[in-house]
Amino acid sequence: MPVVPKQNITQKNLNQSKNGLAFYELVRKRSMQLVIGLTPEDMMLQSMEDASPAKWHLAHTTWFFEEFILKVKDADYVSPDERFAFLFNSYYVNAGPRHARSQRGLISTPDVNSVMAYRDHVDDAISDLCTQVRDDKKELLDLVELGCHHEMQHQELLVTDLLHGFSYNPLLPAFSAPEPMSVRDAVPLNWIEHEGGLFEIGHDGNGFSYDCEMPRHKAFFNPFKIATRPVTNSEWIKFIDAGGYEDATLWLSDGWATCEREKWDCPLYWWQQDGVWWTYTLRGPQEVNLNAPVVHISYYEADAYARFVDKRLPTEAEWELVARDIPIEGNFLDDEVYRPLPTGPTGSSGPAASSNDALKGQQFWGDVWEWTQSPFTPYPGFKKPEGTIGEYNGKFMSNQYVLRGGSCVTPKAQIRSTYRTFFYPHQRWQMLGLRLASDV
């Protein structure tokens, strides 16, 4: 596999290059950096239908630029292989037939080198297109920016899918070299109170956002309070020890049925050895850090825990209303920690915020995506975009719940206070945690 030189892709240089070719090049290079050290065998792993092989992620994100930009904007563009459209389309029905999602791990051909050549081919074509003088230049660059944010989403999926695949290997391989986690004292759980009222939420249209973040609209809030940090592993262990996984009264009906069927008794990747809880991470097996946020839990588990402590999950509007006044600093993919960190002495887990007293006691960004009680539904007045690109978000607005805040494997450049990600309530393989809320 080609060697990709390590480059420092920081939030600063991503911001400086946004909505342009330089941004595209940085995002594409980061994807390549994530697969440095992976073998062709690693690149083929698909452990379940929800996950995809790393090779497929690299090819699919390339197909996205080819399908929605090159084939539309460049009359002279020729694909290296028209069959790639069938192999690497994900769920875009209007873009044509697709290979079965559950069988992506069976795509041995094209091999890794061919996928890399495909990426180079599309990169060259995008570069040529973006340097042309065009009447539709803004529209073109907006599409490129959308493709970059789409690829950043797949960077997160790539590493979490790998973690799930590696977890089935009894050798427990590590995506990144094992590294001791810094020891930090427990930070008390405090509360941010809000008096409520009528406020606007949603994206204001300045800068990039996905369609599902708009339109901006008014929402009424009753007085509420929200925790300053996520729930920790030590707090979750109390839930386990108290029989939380055995008490049906704490669970939603569907959640309890799933818990029994899947035999859940702890978060995904946890096990107990000699009386000590261990977890499997992207840095290999490690003892559970008691003061780090709990991760790899479903919506059902998060909701049950909230009932256990006589609290609730926040709504996504409550989360946004509080978080939008807190600087976006934390533990993201950029930091290459690859696991949640405890709240630091100044309140934020991320290295970049370790000296910012303004964040004391608060940990809103990075580390773990936080479940909210809000279903992923359209905002008032939402209209999905015309054409195939309208399938990006709108078609998934059913039976899923919104999470906020980003995780330790989310690219920081992607995060904003209005960002909505969403998963089904039973899913656990992503970096999913929770923060508590309560009525006042």
C-alpha positions in Angstrom: 0.0 0.0 0.0 1.4 3.5 -0.8 3.1 5.3 2.0 1.4 8.6 3.0 3.6 11.1 4.9 2.3 12.2 8.2 0.9 15.7 8.1 -0.5 17.9 10.9 -4.1 18.5 9.9 -5.2 21.0 12.5 -8.4 22.8 13.1 -6.6 26.1 12.1 -5.5 25.0 8.7 -8.8 23.3 8.0 -10.6 26.5 8.8 -8.2 28.5 6.6 -8.8 26.2 3.7 -12.6 25.6 4.0 -14.8 25.7 0.9 -11.9 25.2 -1.5 -9.4 22.8 -3.0 -7.0 23.0 -0.1 -9.7 21.8 2.3 -10.4 18.9 0.0 -6.8 17.9 -0.1 -6.4 18.0 3.7 -9.5 15.9 4.2 -8.5 13.4 1.6 -5.0 13.1 3.1 -6.4 12.5 6.6 -8.4 9.5 5.3 -5.2 8.0 3.9 -3.3 8.7 7.2 -6.0 6.7 9.1 -5.1 3.5 7.1 -1.4 3.8 7.5 -0.2 0.5 9.0 -3.3 -1.5 8.1 -2.8 -4.7 6.1 -4.9 -5.6 3.1 -6.6 -8.2 5.3 -7.5 -5.4 7.9 -8.9 -3.3 5.1 -11.4 -6.1 4.2 -13.0 -6.6 7.6 -16.7 -6.4 7.9 -18.0 -7.7 11.2 -21.7 -6.9 10.8 -24.1 -5.2 8.4 -23.9 -1.9 10.1 -20.2 -1.7 9.5 -18.2 -1.5 6.3 -14.6 -2.4 5.4 -12.0 0.3 5.5 -11.3 -0.2 1.8 -15.0 0.3 1.0 -15.0 3.6 3.0 -12.1 4.9 1.0 -13.8 3.9 -2.3 -17.3 5.1 -1.3 -16.2 8.6 -0.4 -14.3 8.7 -3.7 -17.5 7.6 -5.6 -19.4 10.4 -3.8 -17.2 13.1 -5.5 -17.3 11.2 -8.8 -21.1 10.7 -8.8 -22.3 14.1 -7.5 -19.6 16.4 -8.9 -17.5 15.0 -11.7 -20.3 13.2 -13.6 -22.5 16.3 -13.3 -19.9 19.1 -13.8 -17.3 17.6 -16.1 -18.5 16.5 -19.5 -15.1 15.0 -20.3 -14.8 13.0 -17.1 -14.3 9.2 -17.6 -14.5 6.8 -14.7 -11.6 4.3 -14.4 -14.3 1.6 -14.1 -18.1 2.2 -14.4 -18.8 -0.9 -12.3 -17.5 1.1 -9.2 -20.8 2.9 -9.2 -22.6 -0.4 -8.4 -19.9 -1.5 -5.8 -19.5 1.7 -3.9 -22.9 3.4 -3.9 -24.3 3.2 -0.4 -28.0 4.0 -0.2 -28.7 6.4 -3.0 -31.6 4.8 -4.8 -31.8 7.5 -7.5 -28.1 6.9 -8.3 -28.8 3.3 -9.5 -28.5 -0.3 -8.2 -26.2 -1.1 -5.4 -24.2 -4.0 -4.0 -25.7 -5.6 -0.9 -24.6 -3.7 2.2 -24.1 -6.9 4.2 -21.7 -8.3 1.6 -19.2 -5.4 1.2 -16.6 -7.5 2.9 -16.8 -9.9 -0.1 -15.5 -7.3 -2.5 -12.0 -8.6 -2.9 -11.7 -7.0 -6.4 -10.8 -4.2 -6.9 -7.9 -4.7 -4.5 -6.5 -2.0 -2.2 -4.0 -0.7 -4.7 -6.8 -0.3 -7.3 -8.9 1.6 -4.8 -5.9 3.9 -4.1 -5.5 4.5 -7.9 -9.2 5.3 -8.0 -8.8 7.9 -5.3 -5.8 9.4 -7.2 -7.8 9.5 -10.4 -10.7 11.3 -8.8 -8.4 13.7 -6.9 -6.7 14.8 -10.1 -10.1 15.4 -11.8 -11.5 17.4 -8.8 -8.3 19.4 -8.8 -8.6 20.2 -12.5 -12.2 21.1 -12.1 -11.7 23.4 -9.1 -8.9 25.4 -10.8 -11.1 26.2 -13.8 -12.7 29.6 -14.3 -16.4 28.7 -14.2 -19.7 30.5 -13.9 -20.9 27.9 -11.4 -17.8 28.0 -9.2 -19.6 28.7 -6.0 -22.0 25.8 -6.6 -19.1 23.6 -7.4 -17.1 24.5 -4.3 -20.2 24.1 -2.1 -20.6 20.5 -3.5 -16.9 19.9 -2.8 -17.4 21.1 0.8 -20.4 18.8 1.2 -18.2 15.9 -0.1 -15.5 16.8 2.4 -17.9 16.7 5.3 -19.3 13.5 4.1 -15.8 12.0 4.0 -15.1 13.3 7.6 -18.2 11.3 8.7 -16.7 8.2 7.1 -13.4 8.8 8.8 -15.2 8.3 12.1 -17.0 5.3 10.8 -13.8 3.8 9.4 -12.1 3.6 12.8 -15.2 2.5 14.7 -15.9 -0.2 12.2 -12.4 -1.4 12.5 -12.7 -1.5 16.3 -15.7 -3.7 16.0 -14.0 -5.9 13.5 -10.8 -6.2 15.5 -12.9 -7.1 18.6 -13.7 -10.5 17.2 -10.0 -11.3 16.9 -8.8 -13.2 20.1 -5.4 -11.5 19.7 -7.2 -8.1 20.2 -5.1 -6.1 17.8 -4.7 -2.3 18.3 -5.5 0.3 15.7 -3.0 2.6 17.4 -0.1 1.8 19.7 -1.1 1.2 23.4 -0.6 4.2 25.6 -1.3 4.7 29.3 -4.2 7.1 30.0 -3.4 10.1 32.1 -4.7 9.8 35.7 -7.1 12.5 36.7 -9.1 13.0 39.9 -12.9 12.6 39.6 -14.7 15.8 38.7 -18.0 16.3 40.7 -21.1 16.3 38.6 -22.5 19.8 38.7 -25.5 21.4 36.9 -26.1 24.3 34.6 -29.5 25.7 35.2 -31.5 27.5 32.5 -34.6 29.6 33.2 -36.2 28.6 30.0 -38.2 30.8 27.6 -38.6 31.2 23.9 -35.3 30.8 21.9 -34.2 30.1 18.3 -32.4 26.9 17.5 -31.0 25.4 14.4 -28.4 26.6 11.9 -28.6 30.2 10.9 -27.4 29.6 7.3 -23.9 31.2 7.8 -21.3 28.6 6.9 -21.6 24.9 6.2 -24.4 22.8 7.6 -26.4 19.8 6.6 -30.0 20.2 5.5 -31.3 18.5 8.6 -29.9 21.4 10.8 -32.3 23.9 9.2 -34.4 25.8 9.1 -33.7 27.9 12.2 -36.9 28.1 14.3 -38.3 29.1 17.6 -38.7 26.6 20.5 -40.1 27.1 23.9 -38.2 25.7 26.9 -39.5 25.1 30.4 -36.8 25.7 33.1 -34.3 22.9 33.1 -30.8 21.9 34.2 -28.2 19.9 32.4 -25.1 18.2 33.8 -21.7 19.8 33.3 -20.1 16.5 32.2 -21.1 13.1 30.8 -21.8 10.1 33.0 -18.6 8.3 33.9 -17.6 4.7 34.0 -17.5 4.6 37.8 -21.1 5.9 37.9 -22.1 3.3 35.3 -20.5 0.5 37.4 -22.8 1.5 40.2 -25.7 0.9 37.8 -24.4 -2.5 37.0 -23.7 -3.5 40.6 -27.2 -2.3 41.6 -28.8 -4.7 39.0 -29.6 -2.1 36.5 -29.4 -4.6 33.7 -31.8 -6.9 35.5 -34.5 -4.5 36.5 -37.2 -4.3 33.8 -38.9 -1.4 35.6 -36.0 0.9 34.4 -36.3 0.0 30.8 -38.5 0.9 27.8 -40.3 -2.2 26.6 -38.3 -2.4 23.3 -35.1 -1.8 25.3 -35.8 -4.5 27.8 -36.6 -7.0 25.0 -33.3 -6.1 23.3 -31.4 -6.3 26.6 -32.7 -9.8 27.2 -32.3 -11.0 23.6 -28.7 -9.7 23.3 -27.8 -10.7 26.9 -26.5 -7.2 27.8 -25.0 -6.9 31.2 -22.4 -4.1 30.6 -21.4 -1.7 27.8 -20.1 -3.1 24.5 -16.4 -4.2 24.7 -16.4 -4.6 28.5 -15.5 -7.7 30.5 -14.5 -8.5 34.1 -11.2 -10.1 34.9 -10.0 -10.8 38.5 -12.7 -8.4 39.8 -11.5 -5.5 37.5 -13.5 -4.1 34.6 -11.6 -4.1 31.3 -12.5 -2.7 27.9 -11.3 -3.1 24.4 -10.3 0.2 22.7 -8.6 1.4 19.5 -5.4 1.2 21.5 -6.0 -2.4 22.5 -7.3 -3.8 25.8 -7.1 -1.6 28.8 -8.6 -1.3 32.3 -11.7 0.8 32.4 -10.8 4.3 33.4 -13.2 5.0 36.2 -13.4 8.8 35.6 -13.7 8.8 31.8 -17.1 9.0 30.2 -18.9 5.7 29.7 -19.0 4.8 26.0 -20.5 2.2 23.6 -24.0 2.2 25.2 -27.3 2.2 23.4 -30.1 4.7 23.7 -32.0 2.0 25.7 -29.2 1.8 28.2 -28.8 5.5 28.5 -32.5 6.0 29.1 -32.5 3.2 31.7 -29.6 4.7 33.5 -31.3 8.1 33.6 -34.3 6.5 35.2 -32.0 4.7 37.7 -30.7 8.1 39.0 -34.1 9.8 38.8 -33.1 12.1 36.0 -33.7 12.1 32.2 -31.9 12.6 28.9 -31.8 16.2 27.6 -33.7 17.1 24.5 -31.5 18.1 21.6 -32.8 21.6 21.8 -31.8 21.9 25.5 -28.4 20.5 24.7 -27.9 23.0 21.8 -29.2 26.0 23.8 -26.5 25.5 26.5 -23.6 24.2 24.4 -23.7 27.0 21.8 -22.2 29.3 24.4 -19.3 26.9 25.2 -16.2 27.0 23.0 -15.7 23.9 20.9 -12.6 22.4 22.7 -12.2 18.8 23.6 -10.9 15.4 22.6 -11.4 14.8 18.9 -9.9 12.7 16.1 -7.4 15.4 15.6 -5.8 14.6 19.0 -5.2 11.0 18.0 -6.2 9.8 21.5 -8.8 7.5 20.1 -10.7 6.9 23.4 -12.7 9.1 25.8 -10.7 11.0 28.4 -11.7 12.0 31.9 -12.7 15.6 32.5 -9.4 17.5 33.1 -8.6 19.9 35.9 -10.1 22.7 33.9 -13.2 20.8 32.9 -12.4 19.8 29.3 -10.8 16.6 28.2 -9.1 17.9 25.1 -5.4 18.9 25.2 -6.2 22.1 23.5 -8.4 23.3 26.3 -6.3 22.2 29.2 -5.5 25.8 30.2 -8.8 27.4 29.6 -10.4 28.3 32.9 -13.6 29.4 31.2 -14.4 25.7 30.7 -14.0 24.7 34.3 -16.3 21.9 35.2 -17.7 21.6 31.7 -17.2 18.8 29.1 -19.5 19.3 26.2 -17.4 18.6 23.2 -15.6 15.5 22.0 -15.0 12.3 23.9 -18.5 10.7 23.4 -21.6 11.5 21.3 -24.4 12.1 23.8 -27.8 10.6 23.4 -30.7 12.9 23.6 -34.4 12.0 24.1 -35.2 13.7 20.7 -36.2 11.5 17.7 -34.5 12.4 14.5 -37.3 14.2 12.8 -37.5 17.2 10.5 -37.5 20.7 11.9 -40.6 22.8 11.2 -40.5 23.9 7.6 -37.8 21.4 6.5 -37.6 20.6 2.8 -35.2 18.1 1.6 -33.0 19.2 -1.4 -34.1 18.2 -4.9 -32.5 15.3 -6.7 -30.4 12.3 -5.5 -28.5 14.4 -2.9 -31.9 14.9 -1.1 -31.5 11.3 0.1 -28.5 12.3 2.3 -30.5 12.8 5.5 -34.2 13.2 4.9 -35.0 9.6 4.2 -33.6 8.6 7.6 -36.0 10.7 9.7 -37.7 7.8 11.3 -37.0 5.5 14.3 -33.7 7.0 15.2 -32.5 9.3 18.0 -30.3 12.4 17.9 -26.9 12.6 19.5 -24.9 15.8 20.1 -21.3 16.9 20.8 -18.9 14.8 18.7 -16.6 12.1 20.0 -12.9 11.2 20.3 -12.9 10.0 16.7 -14.9 12.9 15.2 -12.9 15.4 13.1 -13.1 18.7 15.0 -13.7 20.7 11.8 -17.0 19.0 11.4 -18.5 20.0 14.8 -20.8 22.9 15.5 -23.5 23.4 18.1 -26.3 22.6 15.6 -24.8 19.4 14.3 -27.2 16.4 14.6 -26.0 12.9 14.3 -28.4 10.0 14.7 -28.5 6.3 15.3 -31.0 3.6 16.0 -31.7 3.1 19.7 -30.2 -0.4 19.9 -26.8 0.5 18.3 -23.7 0.6 20.5 -20.6 0.3 18.3 -20.1 4.0 17.9 -18.6 6.2 20.6 -22.0 6.8 22.3 -22.4 8.1 25.8 -24.9 10.2 27.8 -25.3 13.4 29.8 -28.1 13.8 32.3 -30.8 16.5 32.5 -33.7 17.3 34.8 -36.6 19.6 35.0 -36.4 22.6 37.4 
